Amino acid sequence: MRKFTALLLALATVPAMFFGSLCGLSVKVFAQSASSAVSAILIEAETGAVISEKNADEKRAMASTTKIMTAILTIEAGDLDKEFTVDSFAIMVEGTSMGLLKGDRVSRRDLLYGILLPSGNDAANAAAVSVAGSISSFVKMMNEKAEKLGLKDTHFVTPSGLDAEGHYTTARDLAALAAYAMKNETFREIVCCKSKTIEFGNPPYSRTLYNSNKMLSKYEGAIGVKTGFTDAARRCLVSAAERDGVMLIAVTLSDADDWNDHIKMLDHGFSRVKSYTLETGCTAQTAVVGSGRSVGVYAESAKLALTPEDRQKLERRVVLPRMVYGGVEQGQRLGELQFVLNGKIVKTVPLMAGETIEVNGELNLWQKILSVFGIYA
């Protein structure tokens, strides 16, 4: 018995990292392994740095979190306030709805609220037809955008997220998509709304749409993003929260306790990630050809959200041409500071001319050619 008790005490003092290694899990995974989600990830939005993850590369159905892509493509198509009549066939779809009827007049902005608040499948389909002419053409756009964003484990079949063979993503890809979408001011403005009163119909009349994302009420600093549920996907949730200059994005796929899991994940993230002031001072200079002088550069102050470990690994590069042609104006961008983490540029800060320097006399032919093509050295 004494030996058994001693063994238990010894095990209790073994570092958690050992158990993480023993189970084949990284420390980042181990921190969130208690989540009830099948797949999960927590990232810092600007750098994309992973704070914790669990089966983050497992391909799974995504339900209405699909609508993040549908919405961002609709926003990027423009003409948000131009009204049109919805396609009657497109709105004949099962599941959640914003209440569109045959002959209704709406704008794309109306549809965005219908897509992102009550998660209207009718709104998603109507937006798809409005943007691309047909649902199939819009789905093609969705997959092209996914490829452009580097979402290599994502494939779309529907704009709404209803279950379909070949319609899948991963927690990692979905977090990256949400981070991209949250850079868009219109998208952010909509997903943070708990409710919105809009007018549409035939004739138009006022009605209020309510957001299905309870994180907006449950969590301090929550600013989005999207809920989802289907029989195949189960409960899916993408949430974003911002505190003290730090934005985090949490994703869970097939999670019966998603609200509580996201609260725990975000709390964990904010305890680890802080906003740090970057070193943007620069003494480098570049020659101004034809003036016999060099110009100094400066950069505005900047911050970046990092874990203490990533802060130690952050590298800074000065990217500046050896010479410029044709004179410079004060404040003209001449180069940039690059902040690099794990080989990836996570932030750039412009380097601008500290003064105006004019060039007297004509440039020679070679200098003029270089100037036209923006070649400085």
N, C-alpha and C positions, 0 to 999 in steps of 0.2 A: 504493500500500500504506500509506504514511504517513497519507494522508487517511482511509482505511478504518479504520486503527487508532485514529485520533483520534475518528472517529465512534463507534466501539464504546465508547471511554472516556467520551465525553460521554453516551451513552445509559445507561451504568452508573451515572452520578451523578444521573439524573433521579429525582425522588421517586416512591415507589410510588404516591402519591395521583394523580400524573399518569396512570400506567398504568391506575389504577382508572377515572378519568374517560374515558380514551381508549377503554376497552372498554365504557363505559356502565354500570359497576358502582360502587356506593357503596363507601366504605372498609370499612364493615361487611361487605359481601358479599365484597370482595376478600380480606379477612383469611382467609376460609375457602374460597375458590374452589378450592383444591387438594383438597378433600374429594371422595371417590369417590361420594358420595351424589348422586342426582338432585335431591333436595330436602333442605334442612337448615336448622336454626335453633338458636341458643343464646340463652337469656334468663336474666335474673335473676328469681327466682321471685316475690318479693314485689311488686316494682314492675311486672314484665312488660317491663322495658326490654330491647331487643334489643341483644345484644353483637355478633353476627354472623349472617348469613343467606345462603342460596343457594336461589333458586327457591322461597322460603318460601310463596308463595301459589298454587303449582301444585297442582291437585286430583289426588290419587293414591289408589290402594288402600292400606289401612292394616294389613291382616292382623290379628293378635291384639292390636295396640295398641288395637284396639276395646274390649278387655276393661277398659280403664281406666274407660270410661263404664259398662259393665255392672257393674263392682264398686262404683263410687260410688253408683249407684242402688240396688243391693242393700243397701249399708250404710245409706243414708238411709231405706230402707223399715223398718228396725228389726227387732225380734224375732230377733236374730242367733243366739240359742242355743236357740230352739224347734225341736225335731226334727220331721221330717215324712218321708213316703215320696216318693221322687223320681218324677216323671212318666215312665212307661216309654217313651212316644213321644219325649219331649224328649231323652233321653240316647242315642237311636239316631242318632248323628251321626259323620261321618268325622273323621279328624285326631287331634290330640293329646287326651289323656284323663287324668282323675284316677282312672279305674277304676270308675266307677259301674255298677252292675248293676240289673236289674229288681228292685224290691222293697226296695232299699237304704234304710235310714233315715239321714238326714243332718240337719245344721242349716245355716242360711245361712252361719254362720261357717265350717263345714267347706267349703262351696262356695266361699267367698272365697279360702281357701287353694288350692283346686283351680283356681280361675280365674287367680290371680295368680302362682302358683309354677310348676306344670307346664303352665300355659296350657290347661287342660282345656276343650275345646269342649262336652263333656257337662256340665261344671259350669256353664258359661255359660248353656246352654239350660235346665238344671234351675233355676237361680236366676231366670231370666226368667219361667218358668211360676209359680214360687213367689211372686214379687213381683206380677206383673200378671195371672196367670190363663192367659195364652197368650203365645207368642213374638211374635205380631203386635202384641198390646197393649203388650208391653214395648218393642218397637222404636218404637212411637209415643211412649212415654215418653222413650226415648233422644233422639229428634228434638226433642221439646218441651224437654228439658233443654239440648240443644245451642243451641236458639234463645234460651233464657233466659240462657245463658252468653255469648251473642254470637258463637257459632261459625258465622259466616255462610257458610262454605265447606265445611261438613261435612254429610253425610247418611248415616244408618245404615239398613241393610237386615237385618242379622243381629246377634245379641248376641255371637257368637263371633268374627266377623271373617273368616269364610270368604268367598272371592271371590263377589261377586254384583253384578249390574248396578245402578248407582246407589249403591253403597257406597263412600264416599270421604271424604277429609279433606285438609287441608294441613298442612305442618310447623308453620305459625304457630298454627293452631287446635289442633293436637294438643299443642303446648307449653302453650297457655293452659289446656286441659283438665287436663293433668298438674299444672300449678301449682295449680289449684283442688282437685284430688284430694289433693295433698300437704298441704293445710291440714287434712285430716281425720285425726285421731289413729289411728283404726282402720286406715285405708288405709295410712298410713305404717308402722304397726307390722307389717303383713303384708308389704308389698313389700320391706322391708329384710331379711327372713328368707332365709337361704340354704337352709334346710330346715325342715320342721315335721312333727312326729309327731301325727297325729290319729286319732280312732276313728270309723268309720262302716261301714255294711254291714247285712247281715241274716243272722245276728246281727252287731252291730258288732264289729269287731276293729281292732287298732292297725296303722297303716302309716305310712311316712314319705314325704312329698312333697318333691321337690327343685326349687329355683328355676332356671329356664333362663337367668336374667340373670347372665352371667359378670362383668359390671362390678362386682358386689358383692365379687368376689375380686380383680379386676384393678386396681381404682382406689381409692386412699386417700380415704375420705370418701364413697364411693358409698352411697346409701340407697334406691335403686329405679331404674327403675320397671317397664318392661315390654318384652318382646321380641315379635317377630312375623315370620312367614314364610308366604307362599303363592306359588303359581306366578305370579300376576298382580302381587302387591305386591313380591315378592322380599324381601330382608332389611330389616326395619324395627326401629328401636330408639328407645325413649324412656328416657333415663337422668337421674337426679338425683344431685347430690353436694353435700355441705355441709362448709365449712371456715371456721373463725374467724368465725362469724356470717353467712356468705354462702351462700345456696343457689342453685345453678344448675341449669337444666334444658336438656338437649340432645336434639334430635330429628333423626333421619335416616330418610329413606324411600328405598327401593331403593338399598341401600349394601352392596356386596360386602365391604367392609373396615370394618364398623361399629364393632367393638370399638376398633380403633386410631384411627379417626376421632373417636370420642367422647372418648378419652383426650386427643387433641390439642386438641379443642374446649374441653374442660373446663379443661385446663392454660392455654389462652389466656384463658379467662374469669376464672380465679382470679388471673391476672397483671394483669388490668384492673380487677376489682371488689373493693372493700374495704368493710368495715362502718364507718360513721362515726357518731359521737354527734351527735344533733340538738340544736338550741337550743330548749329547752322552757321557759325562764324566761319569765314573763308578769307584767307589772305592771298589767294592766287590772283594772278593778273594775266591779261592776254594782250598781245601787241595789236595796235591798230595800224595796219599797213598804209603808208603814205603820210602818216602824221608824225612819225618819229617818237611816238609815245605809247604807253601801255595803259590799259584801263583796269581798275579794280572792280571787284564784283561783291554783291551782298545778297543775302537771302532773308526772307521773312522768318519769324519764329514759327516753329511747328512742333506738334506733339504726336505721339504714337502710343497706342495701347499695347502693353507687353507683360508677359510674366517676368519675374526677376531673372529666371534662367535665360529667357530669350533676350532680355536686355543686355546680358553679358555677352551674348553671341552676335549682337547686332554690329554690322560693319558699315562704314561710310566710304563712299567713293565720290571724288570730285570729277565731274565730266565737263571739260571746258576746252574749247579750241585753242591752239597755240597762237593763232592770229585771226583777225577779222578784217574784211575789206569794206571800203566805202564809208567809214566813219560809224559812230554809234550814238544813240540817243540815251540819255539817262533813263533808267528803268527798263531798257530793252533787254529781253531775255537773251542771254549768251550761252547758257549751259544749265547744268542742274547738279544738285546733290542727290545721290542715290543711296538709300538705306537698304541694306541687303541682309536677309535672314535666311540661313540655311541654303544659300545660293540663289535665293529668289528676291527680286527687287520688291519690297513691300511698301515703299513710299519714295516719292521724288519731290524735291523742293527746288523751284526755279532759282537760278543764279542770274542776277540782273546787273547791268552796267551801273557803276556808281556815279558816273558823270557823262556829260556829252562831250564827244571829241569829234571835231570836223576834220575832213581831209582836204588839204589845199592842193589844187591842181588835178589834172586828169589821171585816172588810173590807166595802166597799160592794158593792152588787149587781154592778156592772160588773167590779170586781176579782175577785169570786167566779166570774163567768162566764169571764173570761180564765184564771183559775187552773184551772178544770175542763178546759179545752181545751188547756192547756199553752202558751198564748199569752202572751209576756212583754212585748211592746212594741206 
